[in-house]
Amino acid sequence: MNSRAIPGGGNQDNIGRGNLVRWCVDWTEIKPIIAESLEVPDDATTLTSKLREGMRWPDGPPFTADDMMFW
Protein backbone atom coordinates (compact mmCIF):
# COMPACT_ATOMS: atom_id res chain seq x y z
CA MET A 1 0.00 0.00 0.00
CA ASN A 2 1.35 3.40 -0.98
CA SER A 3 0.49 6.06 1.61
CA ARG A 4 2.57 8.95 0.20
CA ALA A 5 0.61 12.12 -0.40
CA ILE A 6 3.35 13.80 -2.45
CA PRO A 7 5.49 11.81 -4.89
CA GLY A 8 9.15 11.88 -3.99
CA GLY A 9 12.21 11.78 -6.23
CA GLY A 10 12.22 11.38 -9.95
CA ASN A 11 10.98 13.89 -12.47
CA GLN A 12 7.95 15.65 -11.04
CA ASP A 13 7.62 17.79 -14.18
CA ASN A 14 6.11 14.88 -16.09
CA ILE A 15 2.74 16.16 -17.32
CA GLY A 16 1.69 12.58 -18.00
CA ARG A 17 1.30 12.08 -14.26
CA GLY A 18 -1.54 14.60 -14.31
CA ASN A 19 -0.18 16.97 -11.69
CA LEU A 20 -1.78 20.39 -11.77
CA VAL A 21 1.11 21.78 -9.69
CA ARG A 22 4.13 20.60 -7.71
CA TRP A 23 6.34 21.94 -4.93
CA CYS A 24 9.76 23.21 -6.01
CA VAL A 25 12.73 21.19 -4.75
CA ASP A 26 13.34 23.37 -1.67
CA TRP A 27 9.60 23.50 -0.74
CA THR A 28 9.48 27.32 -0.90
CA GLU A 29 6.91 27.69 -3.67
CA ILE A 30 4.42 25.82 -5.81
CA LYS A 31 5.30 25.41 -9.50
CA PRO A 32 2.56 25.07 -12.13
CA ILE A 33 2.70 22.04 -14.43
CA ILE A 34 -0.64 21.58 -16.18
CA ALA A 35 -1.71 24.91 -14.73
CA GLU A 36 -0.25 27.97 -16.40
CA SER A 37 -0.80 30.10 -13.33
CA LEU A 38 -2.31 29.99 -9.85
CA GLU A 39 -3.90 32.64 -7.69
CA VAL A 40 -4.50 32.16 -3.96
CA PRO A 41 -5.92 35.05 -1.93
CA ASP A 42 -4.43 35.91 1.47
CA ASP A 43 -7.27 34.12 3.27
CA ALA A 44 -6.52 30.93 1.25
CA THR A 45 -10.21 30.11 0.86
CA THR A 46 -10.08 29.63 -2.91
CA LEU A 47 -7.63 28.62 -5.60
CA THR A 48 -7.93 29.96 -9.14
CA SER A 49 -5.91 28.21 -11.80
CA LYS A 50 -5.51 28.87 -15.51
CA LEU A 51 -4.83 25.77 -17.58
CA ARG A 52 -2.14 25.83 -20.26
CA GLU A 53 -3.57 26.35 -23.71
CA GLY A 54 -3.44 23.34 -26.02
CA MET A 55 -3.23 20.62 -23.33
CA ARG A 56 -4.53 17.26 -24.53
CA TRP A 57 -5.18 13.81 -23.11
CA PRO A 58 -2.76 11.11 -24.32
CA ASP A 59 -5.41 9.80 -26.76
CA GLY A 60 -5.98 13.24 -28.31
CA PRO A 61 -9.03 15.02 -26.81
CA PRO A 62 -8.42 18.46 -25.29
CA PHE A 63 -7.92 18.75 -21.52
CA THR A 64 -10.29 21.50 -20.33
CA ALA A 65 -11.69 23.12 -17.20
CA ASP A 66 -14.60 20.65 -17.51
CA ASP A 67 -12.11 17.85 -16.79
CA MET A 68 -11.02 19.66 -13.62
CA MET A 69 -14.65 20.13 -12.55
CA PHE A 70 -15.33 16.41 -13.10
CA TRP A 71 -12.28 15.51 -11.01
Biopython code that builds the backbone (N, CA, C, O; Angstrom):
import numpy as np
from Bio.PDB.StructureBuilder import StructureBuilder

atoms = [
    (1, "MET", "N", (0.838, -1.181, 0.000)),
    (1, "MET", "CA", (0.000, 0.000, 0.000)),
    (1, "MET", "C", (0.881, 1.241, 0.000)),
    (1, "MET", "O", (1.807, 1.349, 0.804)),
    (2, "ASN", "N", (0.598, 2.166, -0.888)),
    (2, "ASN", "CA", (1.351, 3.403, -0.977)),
    (2, "ASN", "C", (0.589, 4.496, -0.244)),
    (2, "ASN", "O", (-0.528, 4.838, -0.632)),
    (3, "SER", "N", (1.183, 5.050, 0.819)),
    (3, "SER", "CA", (0.487, 6.062, 1.609)),
    (3, "SER", "C", (1.072, 7.457, 1.412)),
    (3, "SER", "O", (0.708, 8.381, 2.139)),
    (4, "ARG", "N", (1.978, 7.627, 0.435)),
    (4, "ARG", "CA", (2.569, 8.947, 0.198)),
    (4, "ARG", "C", (1.541, 9.899, -0.378)),
    (4, "ARG", "O", (0.787, 9.534, -1.280)),
    (5, "ALA", "N", (1.507, 11.114, 0.136)),
    (5, "ALA", "CA", (0.609, 12.124, -0.401)),
    (5, "ALA", "C", (1.271, 12.916, -1.517)),
    (5, "ALA", "O", (0.598, 13.407, -2.422)),
    (6, "ILE", "N", (2.600, 13.039, -1.450)),
    (6, "ILE", "CA", (3.345, 13.795, -2.451)),
    (6, "ILE", "C", (4.419, 12.882, -3.015)),
    (6, "ILE", "O", (5.222, 12.343, -2.253)),
    (7, "PRO", "N", (4.459, 12.689, -4.339)),
    (7, "PRO", "CA", (5.485, 11.810, -4.893)),
    (7, "PRO", "C", (6.882, 12.341, -4.607)),
    (7, "PRO", "O", (7.121, 13.546, -4.684)),
    (8, "GLY", "N", (7.784, 11.460, -4.285)),
    (8, "GLY", "CA", (9.148, 11.879, -3.991)),
    (8, "GLY", "C", (10.107, 11.407, -5.064)),
    (8, "GLY", "O", (9.887, 10.373, -5.696)),
    (9, "GLY", "N", (11.173, 12.168, -5.268)),
    (9, "GLY", "CA", (12.207, 11.775, -6.227)),
    (9, "GLY", "C", (11.709, 11.804, -7.658)),
    (9, "GLY", "O", (10.550, 12.122, -7.925)),
    (10, "GLY", "N", (12.577, 11.475, -8.546)),
    (10, "GLY", "CA", (12.221, 11.380, -9.953)),
    (10, "GLY", "C", (11.882, 12.724, -10.561)),
    (10, "GLY", "O", (12.137, 13.771, -9.966)),
    (11, "ASN", "N", (11.316, 12.686, -11.729)),
    (11, "ASN", "CA", (10.976, 13.888, -12.471)),
    (11, "ASN", "C", (9.530, 14.263, -12.197)),
    (11, "ASN", "O", (8.620, 13.655, -12.760)),
    (12, "GLN", "N", (9.305, 15.236, -11.357)),
    (12, "GLN", "CA", (7.950, 15.648, -11.041)),
    (12, "GLN", "C", (7.387, 16.622, -12.067)),
    (12, "GLN", "O", (6.266, 17.102, -11.899)),
    (13, "ASP", "N", (8.129, 16.924, -13.116)),
    (13, "ASP", "CA", (7.623, 17.795, -14.179)),
    (13, "ASP", "C", (6.854, 17.012, -15.237)),
    (13, "ASP", "O", (6.355, 17.608, -16.192)),
    (14, "ASN", "N", (6.747, 15.713, -15.094)),
    (14, "ASN", "CA", (6.113, 14.876, -16.088)),
    (14, "ASN", "C", (4.619, 15.154, -16.147)),
    (14, "ASN", "O", (3.888, 14.768, -15.235)),
    (15, "ILE", "N", (4.154, 15.811, -17.189)),
    (15, "ILE", "CA", (2.745, 16.161, -17.322)),
    (15, "ILE", "C", (1.893, 14.908, -17.411)),
    (15, "ILE", "O", (0.725, 14.939, -17.021)),
    (16, "GLY", "N", (2.432, 13.822, -17.904)),
    (16, "GLY", "CA", (1.687, 12.580, -18.004)),
    (16, "GLY", "C", (1.175, 12.070, -16.671)),
    (16, "GLY", "O", (0.234, 11.278, -16.636)),
    (17, "ARG", "N", (1.769, 12.505, -15.585)),
    (17, "ARG", "CA", (1.299, 12.081, -14.263)),
    (17, "ARG", "C", (0.043, 12.829, -13.859)),
    (17, "ARG", "O", (-0.608, 12.447, -12.887)),
    (18, "GLY", "N", (-0.314, 13.877, -14.572)),
    (18, "GLY", "CA", (-1.535, 14.597, -14.312)),
    (18, "GLY", "C", (-1.474, 15.586, -13.168)),
    (18, "GLY", "O", (-2.516, 15.971, -12.637)),
    (19, "ASN", "N", (-0.287, 16.007, -12.775)),
    (19, "ASN", "CA", (-0.182, 16.970, -11.688)),
    (19, "ASN", "C", (-0.524, 18.368, -12.174)),
    (19, "ASN", "O", (0.027, 18.849, -13.164)),
    (20, "LEU", "N", (-1.440, 19.011, -11.467)),
    (20, "LEU", "CA", (-1.780, 20.394, -11.770)),
    (20, "LEU", "C", (-0.618, 21.301, -11.381)),
    (20, "LEU", "O", (-0.268, 22.230, -12.109)),
    (21, "VAL", "N", (-0.026, 21.018, -10.224)),
    (21, "VAL", "CA", (1.106, 21.780, -9.692)),
    (21, "VAL", "C", (2.054, 20.838, -8.963)),
    (21, "VAL", "O", (1.735, 19.665, -8.767)),
    (22, "ARG", "N", (3.214, 21.343, -8.562)),
    (22, "ARG", "CA", (4.133, 20.598, -7.709)),
    (22, "ARG", "C", (4.910, 21.581, -6.864)),
    (22, "ARG", "O", (5.016, 22.754, -7.219)),
    (23, "TRP", "N", (5.454, 21.122, -5.755)),
    (23, "TRP", "CA", (6.343, 21.940, -4.932)),
    (23, "TRP", "C", (7.702, 21.998, -5.601)),
    (23, "TRP", "O", (8.135, 21.012, -6.199)),
    (24, "CYS", "N", (8.391, 23.140, -5.514)),
    (24, "CYS", "CA", (9.759, 23.213, -6.011)),
    (24, "CYS", "C", (10.644, 22.392, -5.063)),
    (24, "CYS", "O", (10.211, 22.036, -3.967)),
    (25, "VAL", "N", (11.845, 22.100, -5.470)),
    (25, "VAL", "CA", (12.729, 21.189, -4.746)),
    (25, "VAL", "C", (12.965, 21.615, -3.300)),
    (25, "VAL", "O", (13.054, 20.761, -2.417)),
    (26, "ASP", "N", (13.068, 22.924, -3.042)),
    (26, "ASP", "CA", (13.339, 23.366, -1.668)),
    (26, "ASP", "C", (12.057, 23.690, -0.877)),
    (26, "ASP", "O", (12.139, 24.247, 0.217)),
    (27, "TRP", "N", (10.891, 23.352, -1.412)),
    (27, "TRP", "CA", (9.596, 23.497, -0.745)),
    (27, "TRP", "C", (9.246, 24.951, -0.427)),
    (27, "TRP", "O", (8.493, 25.200, 0.515)),
    (28, "THR", "N", (9.766, 25.908, -1.179)),
    (28, "THR", "CA", (9.483, 27.316, -0.897)),
    (28, "THR", "C", (8.354, 27.888, -1.750)),
    (28, "THR", "O", (7.816, 28.948, -1.428)),
    (29, "GLU", "N", (7.993, 27.210, -2.820)),
    (29, "GLU", "CA", (6.905, 27.688, -3.668)),
    (29, "GLU", "C", (6.312, 26.550, -4.467)),
    (29, "GLU", "O", (6.918, 25.490, -4.623)),
    (30, "ILE", "N", (5.115, 26.792, -4.969)),
    (30, "ILE", "CA", (4.419, 25.817, -5.806)),
    (30, "ILE", "C", (4.655, 26.186, -7.261)),
    (30, "ILE", "O", (4.495, 27.344, -7.646)),
    (31, "LYS", "N", (5.036, 25.201, -8.071)),
    (31, "LYS", "CA", (5.304, 25.412, -9.497)),
    (31, "LYS", "C", (4.147, 24.834, -10.315)),
    (31, "LYS", "O", (3.752, 23.690, -10.092)),
    (32, "PRO", "N", (3.600, 25.604, -11.258)),
    (32, "PRO", "CA", (2.556, 25.071, -12.134)),
    (32, "PRO", "C", (3.117, 24.034, -13.108)),
    (32, "PRO", "O", (4.251, 24.158, -13.571)),
    (33, "ILE", "N", (2.326, 23.026, -13.413)),
    (33, "ILE", "CA", (2.699, 22.035, -14.426)),
    (33, "ILE", "C", (1.619, 22.064, -15.511)),
    (33, "ILE", "O", (1.837, 22.622, -16.587)),
    (34, "ILE", "N", (0.464, 21.470, -15.235)),
    (34, "ILE", "CA", (-0.643, 21.576, -16.178)),
    (34, "ILE", "C", (-1.232, 22.972, -16.096)),
    (34, "ILE", "O", (-1.667, 23.531, -17.103)),
    (35, "ALA", "N", (-1.244, 23.531, -14.899)),
    (35, "ALA", "CA", (-1.713, 24.915, -14.725)),
    (35, "ALA", "C", (-0.675, 25.868, -15.304)),
    (35, "ALA", "O", (0.529, 25.641, -15.184)),
    (36, "GLU", "N", (-1.150, 26.922, -15.925)),
    (36, "GLU", "CA", (-0.245, 27.973, -16.405)),
    (36, "GLU", "C", (0.049, 28.953, -15.280)),
    (36, "GLU", "O", (1.156, 29.477, -15.158)),
    (37, "SER", "N", (-0.970, 29.187, -14.461)),
    (37, "SER", "CA", (-0.797, 30.104, -13.332)),
    (37, "SER", "C", (-1.769, 29.733, -12.218)),
    (37, "SER", "O", (-2.764, 29.042, -12.443)),
    (38, "LEU", "N", (-1.462, 30.203, -11.020)),
    (38, "LEU", "CA", (-2.310, 29.987, -9.848)),
    (38, "LEU", "C", (-2.476, 31.296, -9.108)),
    (38, "LEU", "O", (-1.557, 32.114, -9.050)),
    (39, "GLU", "N", (-3.653, 31.485, -8.547)),
    (39, "GLU", "CA", (-3.897, 32.639, -7.688)),
    (39, "GLU", "C", (-4.542, 32.141, -6.411)),
    (39, "GLU", "O", (-5.552, 31.439, -6.451)),
    (40, "VAL", "N", (-3.953, 32.508, -5.265)),
    (40, "VAL", "CA", (-4.505, 32.160, -3.960)),
    (40, "VAL", "C", (-4.595, 33.447, -3.151)),
    (40, "VAL", "O", (-3.577, 34.099, -2.917)),
    (41, "PRO", "N", (-5.803, 33.827, -2.719)),
    (41, "PRO", "CA", (-5.922, 35.046, -1.926)),
    (41, "PRO", "C", (-5.289, 34.865, -0.548)),
    (41, "PRO", "O", (-5.017, 33.739, -0.131)),
    (42, "ASP", "N", (-5.057, 35.958, 0.150)),
    (42, "ASP", "CA", (-4.426, 35.907, 1.465)),
    (42, "ASP", "C", (-5.179, 35.019, 2.448)),
    (42, "ASP", "O", (-4.560, 34.393, 3.309)),
    (43, "ASP", "N", (-6.512, 34.954, 2.334)),
    (43, "ASP", "CA", (-7.266, 34.120, 3.273)),
    (43, "ASP", "C", (-7.269, 32.639, 2.868)),
    (43, "ASP", "O", (-7.800, 31.803, 3.600)),
    (44, "ALA", "N", (-6.690, 32.311, 1.729)),
    (44, "ALA", "CA", (-6.524, 30.930, 1.247)),
    (44, "ALA", "C", (-7.829, 30.143, 1.217)),
    (44, "ALA", "O", (-7.831, 28.937, 1.466)),
    (45, "THR", "N", (-8.931, 30.808, 0.918)),
    (45, "THR", "CA", (-10.212, 30.110, 0.859)),
    (45, "THR", "C", (-10.543, 29.588, -0.531)),
    (45, "THR", "O", (-11.425, 28.743, -0.684)),
    (46, "THR", "N", (-9.846, 30.083, -1.538)),
    (46, "THR", "CA", (-10.077, 29.632, -2.910)),
    (46, "THR", "C", (-8.743, 29.489, -3.636)),
    (46, "THR", "O", (-7.717, 30.023, -3.213)),
    (47, "LEU", "N", (-8.791, 28.762, -4.725)),
    (47, "LEU", "CA", (-7.630, 28.617, -5.603)),
    (47, "LEU", "C", (-8.140, 28.808, -7.017)),
    (47, "LEU", "O", (-9.060, 28.110, -7.444)),
    (48, "THR", "N", (-7.565, 29.733, -7.739)),
    (48, "THR", "CA", (-7.935, 29.961, -9.135)),
    (48, "THR", "C", (-6.748, 29.557, -9.989)),
    (48, "THR", "O", (-5.638, 30.057, -9.809)),
    (49, "SER", "N", (-6.994, 28.645, -10.923)),
    (49, "SER", "CA", (-5.910, 28.210, -11.801)),
    (49, "SER", "C", (-6.308, 28.438, -13.254)),
    (49, "SER", "O", (-7.479, 28.335, -13.619)),
    (50, "LYS", "N", (-5.322, 28.744, -14.061)),
    (50, "LYS", "CA", (-5.512, 28.869, -15.505)),
    (50, "LYS", "C", (-4.751, 27.709, -16.130)),
    (50, "LYS", "O", (-3.554, 27.539, -15.897)),
    (51, "LEU", "N", (-5.464, 26.908, -16.931)),
    (51, "LEU", "CA", (-4.825, 25.767, -17.579)),
    (51, "LEU", "C", (-4.022, 26.229, -18.788)),
    (51, "LEU", "O", (-4.378, 27.205, -19.448)),
    (52, "ARG", "N", (-2.944, 25.522, -19.065)),
    (52, "ARG", "CA", (-2.142, 25.830, -20.257)),
    (52, "ARG", "C", (-2.970, 25.596, -21.514)),
    (52, "ARG", "O", (-3.702, 24.611, -21.610)),
    (53, "GLU", "N", (-2.853, 26.485, -22.452)),
    (53, "GLU", "CA", (-3.566, 26.354, -23.712)),
    (53, "GLU", "C", (-2.994, 25.188, -24.510)),
    (53, "GLU", "O", (-1.779, 24.990, -24.545)),
    (54, "GLY", "N", (-3.869, 24.419, -25.148)),
    (54, "GLY", "CA", (-3.440, 23.342, -26.021)),
    (54, "GLY", "C", (-3.166, 22.013, -25.334)),
    (54, "GLY", "O", (-2.695, 21.080, -25.985)),
    (55, "MET", "N", (-3.448, 21.895, -24.026)),
    (55, "MET", "CA", (-3.227, 20.622, -23.331)),
    (55, "MET", "C", (-4.207, 19.581, -23.873)),
    (55, "MET", "O", (-5.369, 19.875, -24.153)),
    (56, "ARG", "N", (-3.697, 18.348, -24.010)),
    (56, "ARG", "CA", (-4.529, 17.256, -24.527)),
    (56, "ARG", "C", (-4.291, 15.992, -23.720)),
    (56, "ARG", "O", (-3.223, 15.799, -23.139)),
    (57, "TRP", "N", (-5.306, 15.132, -23.693)),
    (57, "TRP", "CA", (-5.176, 13.807, -23.108)),
    (57, "TRP", "C", (-4.269, 12.980, -24.011)),
    (57, "TRP", "O", (-4.128, 13.301, -25.191)),
    (58, "PRO", "N", (-3.651, 11.922, -23.487)),
    (58, "PRO", "CA", (-2.757, 11.109, -24.319)),
    (58, "PRO", "C", (-3.412, 10.569, -25.588)),
    (58, "PRO", "O", (-2.728, 10.362, -26.590)),
    (59, "ASP", "N", (-4.747, 10.332, -25.563)),
    (59, "ASP", "CA", (-5.409, 9.798, -26.760)),
    (59, "ASP", "C", (-5.987, 10.888, -27.659)),
    (59, "ASP", "O", (-6.725, 10.585, -28.596)),
    (60, "GLY", "N", (-5.653, 12.182, -27.379)),
    (60, "GLY", "CA", (-5.983, 13.245, -28.310)),
    (60, "GLY", "C", (-6.991, 14.296, -27.901)),
    (60, "GLY", "O", (-6.816, 15.453, -28.283)),
    (61, "PRO", "N", (-8.056, 13.970, -27.136)),
    (61, "PRO", "CA", (-9.031, 15.018, -26.814)),
    (61, "PRO", "C", (-8.424, 16.129, -25.964)),
    (61, "PRO", "O", (-7.487, 15.884, -25.204)),
    (62, "PRO", "N", (-8.951, 17.353, -26.086)),
    (62, "PRO", "CA", (-8.422, 18.458, -25.291)),
    (62, "PRO", "C", (-8.698, 18.266, -23.797)),
    (62, "PRO", "O", (-9.720, 17.698, -23.412)),
    (63, "PHE", "N", (-7.777, 18.744, -22.969)),
    (63, "PHE", "CA", (-7.925, 18.754, -21.522)),
    (63, "PHE", "C", (-8.452, 20.140, -21.162)),
    (63, "PHE", "O", (-7.784, 21.141, -21.422)),
    (64, "THR", "N", (-9.639, 20.210, -20.570)),
    (64, "THR", "CA", (-10.285, 21.501, -20.334)),
    (64, "THR", "C", (-10.669, 21.681, -18.866)),
    (64, "THR", "O", (-10.481, 20.785, -18.043)),
    (65, "ALA", "N", (-11.201, 22.844, -18.563)),
    (65, "ALA", "CA", (-11.688, 23.116, -17.205)),
    (65, "ALA", "C", (-12.799, 22.135, -16.826)),
    (65, "ALA", "O", (-12.967, 21.823, -15.647)),
    (66, "ASP", "N", (-13.561, 21.645, -17.812)),
    (66, "ASP", "CA", (-14.601, 20.653, -17.514)),
    (66, "ASP", "C", (-13.996, 19.392, -16.901)),
    (66, "ASP", "O", (-14.604, 18.766, -16.033)),
    (67, "ASP", "N", (-12.790, 19.018, -17.358)),
    (67, "ASP", "CA", (-12.112, 17.850, -16.787)),
    (67, "ASP", "C", (-11.750, 18.095, -15.324)),
    (67, "ASP", "O", (-11.846, 17.187, -14.498)),
    (68, "MET", "N", (-11.332, 19.325, -15.004)),
    (68, "MET", "CA", (-11.021, 19.658, -13.622)),
    (68, "MET", "C", (-12.279, 19.642, -12.763)),
    (68, "MET", "O", (-12.242, 19.183, -11.621)),
    (69, "MET", "N", (-13.385, 20.134, -13.297)),
    (69, "MET", "CA", (-14.648, 20.134, -12.547)),
    (69, "MET", "C", (-15.124, 18.707, -12.301)),
    (69, "MET", "O", (-15.652, 18.412, -11.228)),
    (70, "PHE", "N", (-14.945, 17.813, -13.280)),
    (70, "PHE", "CA", (-15.328, 16.408, -13.104)),
    (70, "PHE", "C", (-14.487, 15.763, -12.000)),
    (70, "PHE", "O", (-14.997, 15.007, -11.174)),
    (71, "TRP", "N", (-13.187, 16.078, -12.004)),
    (71, "TRP", "CA", (-12.280, 15.510, -11.010)),
    (71, "TRP", "C", (-12.669, 15.967, -9.625)),
    (71, "TRP", "O", (-12.021, 15.593, -8.647)),
]
sb = StructureBuilder()
sb.init_structure("model")
sb.init_model(0)
sb.init_chain("A")
sb.init_seg("    ")
for serial, (resi, resn, name, xyz) in enumerate(atoms, 1):
    if name == "N":
        sb.init_residue(resn, " ", resi, " ")
    sb.init_atom(name, np.array(xyz, "f"), 0.0, 1.0, " ", f" {name:<3s}", serial, name[0])
structure = sb.get_structure()
